[in-house]
Amino acid sequence: MPADALALALGAAVLHALWNVLLARTRDPQAATAAAFCMAVAIFAPVAAARWRIETGAWKYIAGSAAFELAYGILLVRGRRPNRAASAFGLSIAATIAGYTLIDNTGVTLADPLAYLEAVMIGPALVTAAVVAFRQGAPALRAGFRLETLLIAPLTLAPYALALYALRLAPAAPVAAVRETSVLFVTVLAAVMLKEHVSAWRAAGAGVVVAGVILLVV
């Protein structure tokens, strides 16, 4: 794996872990996540418009990636699962990430990465917000649009942008694997910022993931 692709994928992993932990600290993480996605799309829009280049063949990949991104977003606004369902919940999220990464691997070759990112995320951001409004009510969604969320919002799409650039430099498998080192960064950040207890099993699990990533990229 080229060093520049590795750096981009690692950067994506760190930022992905950071925004998840920051949103977990908000008053209503579900509403904050939906609001952050919407604000991030608005923030990235001018840059995407200035760099707009999307070939006709890219739209089918954009649609497929958007579907997996929507599934990922809905899983996040559902919040944490009970311990007995934690494994299935984690696997579901992993499957959505793998799905859109494989699609993006080809799609991003047919478009500017930032224009592609914007096109993919508009639909999922709006639908995720609508789901939160339906489940919790419009006032709850509006409450998510806070200064705190606005400051976090760019971080929600920045990792995706870094990953798209990494996919232009390296195959999907190692890029996706390195991105999943975010589990290690989340474990550390959750312990420091959320004061979560990190059990020996959780620490060992994070270590196994990182060891597996190392084996894939070396």
C-alpha positions in Angstrom: 0.0 0.0 0.0 1.6 3.4 -1.0 2.6 5.6 1.9 0.3 8.5 0.7 -2.7 6.2 0.6 -1.9 4.8 4.0 -1.6 8.3 5.5 -5.0 9.3 3.9 -6.7 6.1 5.2 -5.2 6.6 8.7 -6.3 10.2 8.7 -9.8 9.0 7.8 -9.8 6.5 10.6 -8.8 9.1 13.2 -11.4 11.7 12.1 -14.1 9.1 11.8 -13.4 8.1 15.4 -13.3 11.7 16.6 -16.6 12.8 15.2 -18.4 9.7 16.5 -17.1 10.4 20.0 -17.9 14.1 19.8 -21.5 13.4 18.7 -21.9 10.8 21.4 -21.2 13.6 23.9 -24.1 15.8 22.6 -27.5 16.1 24.4 -29.3 14.0 21.7 -26.7 12.1 19.6 -29.4 10.9 17.1 -30.7 14.3 16.3 -27.1 15.8 16.4 -25.9 13.1 13.9 -28.7 13.9 11.5 -28.2 17.6 11.8 -24.4 17.3 11.4 -24.8 15.3 8.1 -27.2 18.0 6.7 -24.9 20.9 7.8 -21.8 19.0 6.4 -23.5 18.7 3.0 -24.2 22.4 3.0 -20.7 23.3 4.0 -19.1 21.1 1.3 -21.5 22.2 -1.4 -19.6 25.3 -2.6 -16.3 23.4 -2.9 -18.1 20.5 -4.7 -19.8 22.9 -7.1 -16.5 24.6 -7.9 -14.9 21.2 -8.7 -17.9 19.6 -10.3 -17.0 16.8 -12.6 -19.2 13.7 -12.7 -19.3 11.4 -15.7 -22.5 9.9 -16.7 -21.3 6.4 -15.8 -20.7 7.5 -12.2 -24.3 8.0 -11.3 -25.1 4.3 -10.8 -22.3 4.1 -8.4 -23.4 7.2 -6.6 -26.9 5.7 -6.2 -25.5 2.4 -4.9 -23.1 4.2 -2.5 -25.9 6.5 -1.3 -28.1 3.5 -0.4 -25.3 2.0 1.8 -24.6 5.4 3.3 -28.2 5.7 4.2 -28.3 2.3 5.9 -25.1 3.4 7.8 -26.7 6.7 8.9 -29.9 5.0 10.1 -27.9 2.4 12.0 -26.0 5.3 13.8 -29.2 7.3 14.7 -30.6 4.0 16.3 -27.7 4.3 18.8 -26.1 1.6 20.9 -27.5 -1.9 21.0 -27.8 -4.1 24.1 -24.9 -6.4 24.8 -26.7 -9.4 23.4 -27.1 -7.7 20.0 -23.8 -5.8 19.9 -22.1 -8.3 17.6 -24.9 -8.3 15.1 -25.1 -4.5 15.2 -21.4 -4.1 14.7 -21.4 -6.6 11.8 -24.3 -4.7 10.2 -22.4 -1.4 10.3 -19.3 -3.1 9.0 -21.3 -4.5 6.1 -22.5 -1.1 5.1 -19.0 0.4 5.2 -17.7 -2.5 3.1 -20.6 -2.0 0.7 -20.0 1.6 -0.1 -16.2 1.3 -0.1 -16.4 -1.4 -2.8 -18.8 0.7 -4.9 -16.7 3.9 -4.3 -13.6 2.1 -5.5 -14.9 2.3 -9.1 -17.3 5.3 -8.8 -14.6 7.8 -7.7 -12.6 7.1 -10.8 -15.4 8.6 -12.8 -15.8 11.8 -10.9 -13.9 14.4 -8.9 -13.8 13.0 -5.3 -15.4 16.0 -3.6 -18.2 16.3 -6.3 -18.7 12.5 -5.9 -18.9 12.9 -2.1 -21.5 15.6 -2.3 -23.6 13.7 -4.8 -23.6 10.6 -2.6 -24.4 12.3 0.7 -27.2 14.7 -0.2 -29.9 12.0 -0.2 -28.7 10.1 2.9 -28.4 13.3 4.9 -31.9 14.5 4.1 -33.5 11.1 4.6 -31.7 10.6 7.9 -33.0 13.9 9.1 -36.5 12.9 8.0 -36.3 9.6 9.9 -35.3 11.4 13.1 -38.1 14.0 12.7 -40.6 11.2 12.2 -39.4 9.2 15.2 -38.7 12.0 17.6 -40.6 14.9 16.2 -39.5 18.0 14.3 -38.6 20.0 17.5 -36.1 17.3 18.5 -34.5 17.5 15.0 -34.4 21.3 15.1 -32.7 21.1 18.5 -29.9 19.2 16.9 -28.9 22.2 14.8 -26.7 23.8 17.4 -23.4 25.6 17.3 -21.8 22.6 18.9 -23.1 20.4 16.0 -22.0 22.9 13.4 -18.4 22.8 14.7 -18.5 19.0 14.4 -20.3 18.8 11.1 -17.2 19.1 8.7 -15.6 16.2 10.5 -18.5 13.9 9.5 -17.6 14.1 5.8 -13.9 14.8 5.9 -13.0 11.1 6.6 -15.1 10.1 3.6 -13.2 12.6 1.4 -9.8 11.3 2.6 -10.9 7.7 1.9 -12.0 8.6 -1.6 -8.6 10.1 -2.4 -7.0 7.0 -0.9 -9.0 4.8 -3.2 -7.5 6.6 -6.1 -4.1 5.5 -4.9 -4.6 2.0 -3.6 -7.1 -1.0 -3.8 -10.3 -1.0 -1.8 -9.3 -3.9 0.5 -6.3 -2.3 2.3 -7.9 1.2 2.3 -11.1 -0.2 4.0 -8.9 -2.2 6.4 -6.9 0.7 7.5 -10.0 2.8 7.9 -11.2 0.2 10.4 -8.4 1.1 12.7 -10.9 3.7 13.8 -12.1 1.0 16.3 -8.8 1.5 18.1 -9.0 5.3 18.1 -12.6 5.1 19.3 -11.6 2.9 22.2 -9.0 5.4 23.2 -11.1 8.5 22.7 -14.1 7.0 24.5 -12.0 6.2 27.5 -10.4 9.7 27.6 -13.4 11.9 26.5 -16.4 9.8 27.6 -14.8 8.2 30.6 -16.0 4.8 29.3 -14.5 1.7 31.0 -12.4 -0.2 28.6 -12.5 -3.9 29.5 -9.6 -6.2 28.8 -11.8 -8.0 26.2 -12.6 -4.7 24.4 -8.9 -3.7 24.4 -7.9 -7.1 23.1 -10.6 -6.9 20.4 -9.3 -3.6 19.2 -5.8 -5.0 19.2 -6.8 -7.9 17.1 -8.4 -5.6 14.5 -5.2 -3.5 14.3 -3.1 -6.7 14.0 -5.3 -7.9 11.1 -5.0 -4.5 9.4 -1.2 -4.7 9.6 -1.2 -8.1 8.0 -3.3 -6.9 5.2 -1.3 -3.8 4.3 2.3 -5.0 4.7 
